[in-house]
Amino acid sequence: MDINDIKSVLVVGSGMMGSSIAQLFVMGEIDVTLVDVEQAALERALGRMQSGLETLADLGKIEKTKIATILERVSLSTDLEDAAKNVDFAMEVVPEVPAIKEKVFSQLEAFCSKDTIIASNTSGLDIFKLVDFKRPERVVIAHFFAPAHIIPLVEIVPGAKTSAEVVSLTENIMKKLGKSPVVMKGFGPGFIVNRIQKAIGETSLEMIEEGLAGPAEIDLAMKLSLGVRLPIIGVVQTLDFQGLDMLLDAMKHYGKVYSFVEDKVKEGHLGAKTSKGIYDYGGRSEAEILRKRDALFLKMLDYLKEINAFEPV
């Protein structure tokens, strides 16, 4: 199957994420059948999509005159068996309840053709173990972030038996829709973002419980530090600017050393100061690397101030 063969998509679940994902596909000129158990839920989802498209039009992202044409690509159904016939890509977006996921996946495998790619938007469940798929090679996780029609990232997570073709095709579908997919090497709890976000969230709540800081102070502290830096140097590249040798010393002090960092230090790759660490800086001097970083930080800081990003939404 080629990316051009993906002409019809099934989205099961019409909540906030389901309707947003359906909107994304129809904006990409791919026909979508949106399925839910209640017609009222489907009608609410269609209204949500209409509102979302109007917001995009108001901000100049799409032409207002195209909204009706985009929505014409959406079909609503409460009959999963009928809707699953002849679709090229099926997307499960039902609640994170194992029993519900298991039921829906069993139905999809029974109702869809043998060539249909079956994808899950689960945020952490190991669907590959949850369901005994008869054709596990066509099953993959494609995890979106709310709102799916705006946030660029999609985490693509293969199971042990997911075919390389299905992973590649899913990645290319997301790129065609304007997303920036990141393909993981295999399943891990929470994938990338939620695993990191879980640590941040739990630590924040602990500080609130301990009376060390309030919600507003924690959010402002994060916005004024990581909020400026992360879009430029991410999480891991940040370590290159800390210096991997210094990081290794700290690891030894706290009693937990990661071989990934230790190996870099043994090779003499200490980060920006040696022009190579976790990232390769192409022989640029430390001054050149820092100058580029700082210029980007200042631009980001100026923009965030301009849009009042440090105030609560």
N, C-alpha and C positions, 0 to 999 in steps of 0.2 A: 504494500500500500504506500502511496506517495502522498505528500502533504496536499496536493491538488485534489486528491480523492476524498478529502474530508469536507463534505458538503452539508451534512446534517448532524446535529448534536442533540443529545438527550441530557437534560439537567433534571435530576431527581431531588426535590426539596426546594421550596420556593420562599424560604426565609430571607433574611437580610443578605446572606452570602449567596444563596442560590439565585436570587433575582439579580444580584450584582454580576455574578458570573455569566448568567444568561444574557444580560445587557452587553457584557464584553464581547461575547460571541456574535451577537447580531450586529454590533458596531463593526465587527470584522467581516461583515457580509456573509455570515454562515447561519443557515436556518436552524432554529432551536425549538424543540418541544420541551416545555417546562411542565413537570409533573408534580402533583401533590395529592394528598388524600382528600382535601377539601377544596371545593370550587372557590369559596370565599377567600381562602389563603392565596389562591392563584390570582384572583382579581386584585387583592392588595399588592401582590408582587408586581403586577402590570402597572399599577398606579405608581409604585416605587420606582420602576424603570422609567416611566414617563417623567417623573420629577427629576430623576438623576440626569436624564438627557437634557432637560430644560436647564438645569444648573450648568451643564457643560456648554450649552449654547449661549447662555448669559455671559459666560467667561470666555467666549470666543474659541472654544475647543472644537465645536462642530457647528454646522449651519442649522439654524432653527427649522428651515424648510425641509430638512432631511429626517426630522424626528419621526414623522408618520411612516415614512418608507422603512426606517430602521425597525420600528415596532411591528410592521407587517410581517417581519421574518419570525415573529414569536407565535407559537401555537401553544394553547393551554390544554391540559388533559388531566383527568383523574384516573385514567386507565393505563397503568404502566405496561401491561402486556401488549396492548395495541401500539402505544407510543414507542416501544423499544424495537419495533420491527424496522429493519432497513436503516438503522442509524449507524454512522461511521465511528462516533465517539460518544461514550456515555459517561456522564460526570455525576458522581454521587455526592450530595451536599445535605445529608440528613443529620439529625442531632447526634452528638458524640456518645451514643448509648450502644454498647456492644450488640445487644439483642436486635436493635433496629438496624444497625449496619449489616449484621449477619443476614437478616431477612431480605434486605434490599439487594445485597450482593448475590444472594442465591437466586432471587428473581431475575436480576439482570443477566446472570449467566444462563439462565433457562430461556429468557425471552429474546436476548440479542443474538445476532448471527455470530458464527464462530470467528469472524474476522473483526468484530467490533472491539475497539480498545475500551477497556473499562477502567476508569480513573476515580480516585477518591480524593476528596478535599479534607480528609481527616487531619486534625492538628496534632495527632500523636498516637492514635491507636495502631497497633500492628495488625493491619487487616490481612496481611499475608499468613498470619497464624490463626487469625480469628475465623477465617472461612476456608474450607477445604475446596479450593477452586479446582475444577476439572481441567481448565486451560490457564494455569497461572502465568504463562508466558505473555499473556495480553493484559495483565493487571498491573497498574502503576499508581503511585500517589502523585497528585498534582495539587500542592497545598498553596492556596491563595491567601492574601492578606486583605482585610477589610479597609476601605471598600475595594473590591476586586477590580473594578473598572478604572481605578485610579492608581493604586499602589503598584509599582512596577514588578516587584518580586513574585516569582512562583518557585517554590521548592519542589523539585522533581525527585521522587524517591523510589528506586526500584526494589523489588523483592529479589530473593535469591534466584528465582526462576523467571523473572521478567526478561523478555528478550531485548537485546540491544536495539533491535529495529523499533520496538515500541517506545523505548526510552528516547531514541533519536527523533522519532516522529512526534512524540508529545512535546519535546523541546522545541521542535520547529513550528508546531502549531502555536505554542505560546509566543514565539518570536513573531510569527505572522500577525498575532493579535496585539503586538506592540509591547509585550511583556519582556522582562529580563530574567529568564529562568536560570536557576543554579541547580546543577545535577549532583546529587549526593552519590557516594559510592555504594551505599546500602542503607538499610533502615537503622535508625537510632532514635530512642525516645525523645520526643520534642523537636526532632530534626535539628536545624541550625538556630533559627531565630527564637523559637519558643523555649528552647533549652537555655539559651542565654537570658532571655527575658524572664524566665522563671526565677533564675538566681537573683536578678535585679529586683523583681517584684517581692520575693520573699524577704530579702534583706531590707527593703524599704519598710515593709510591714513590721519587721522586727524592731527597727529603729523607732517606729511610731509607738509600738507596744512598750518599748523601754523608756519612752518619754524623752528621747534624745533630740527629736525634731518632729515638726508637724508635716502634714502632706504638702502644704504650699512651699515650705522651706526645702523639702526634698526635691520637689519638681523643679523649683527655681535653680537649685544647685546643679541638677542634672542638665537643665537647659543651658546654663551659663558655662558649662565645661564640656561634657560629652556631647551635648547637643550641637556645639560648634565644631568639635573635632571629628566625631564619628563619620559625618558625610565626606570628610576629606581623607582621613587615614584609617577608618574602620577600627576594628578591635585588635586584630593581630598585628597589623603594620604599626600600630601604636608602640608595640614592644621594641621595634627597631629604633625608635627615637628615645626610648628609655635606655637602650643599650643592653644587648643580650648578656654581656658579662656581668653587669650590675644586677640584671634580672636573675641570673643563675646564682649569684651570691645570696640574693634574697630568698630564693627557693631553698637553698641549703640551710639557711637560718630557720626557715619555717618547716623544714623536714619533708618537703615534697618536691622532688626534682623531675622535670619532664625531659626525656631523652631527646626530644625534638629540639629543644633549646640547647641542651648540653652538647649535642653533636655540632651545632652551628658554632658554638664558642670554641670547641676543639679545633675546628677548621679555620679559626681566626676571622669568622664572619660575625661581626659584633653589631651590625646594624648600620645606621646612616653614617656613623663616624669612620667606618671602613669601606663605605660604598657598597656593602653587601651584607645582608643578614638573612632575615626571612625573605626579604625582597632583594632583587638585584638592581642597583641604582646606576648601572652602566658606566662605572668609572667616574661619575661626577664627584666633586669634592663635597665634604660635609657642608661647607658654606653654601654651595649651590643648591643642595637638597633642602636645607633649612630655609633658604630664601624662597624657594617655590612653595614649600609648606606654609610658611608664615603669610605669604601673599594671599594664598587661598583661604587661610583662616580669617584674615582681615576682611576679605570680600564676603565670606559667609557671615561674619559677625555684623558687618554693615547691613547686609540684606535682612538678617533676622531682626535687627533693630528697626529697620524700615517698615516691616510688616507687623511690628508689635508682637513678635513670636514669644517674648518672655512673659507676656500676660496670659492668664488662663483663657482657653477658648470659650 
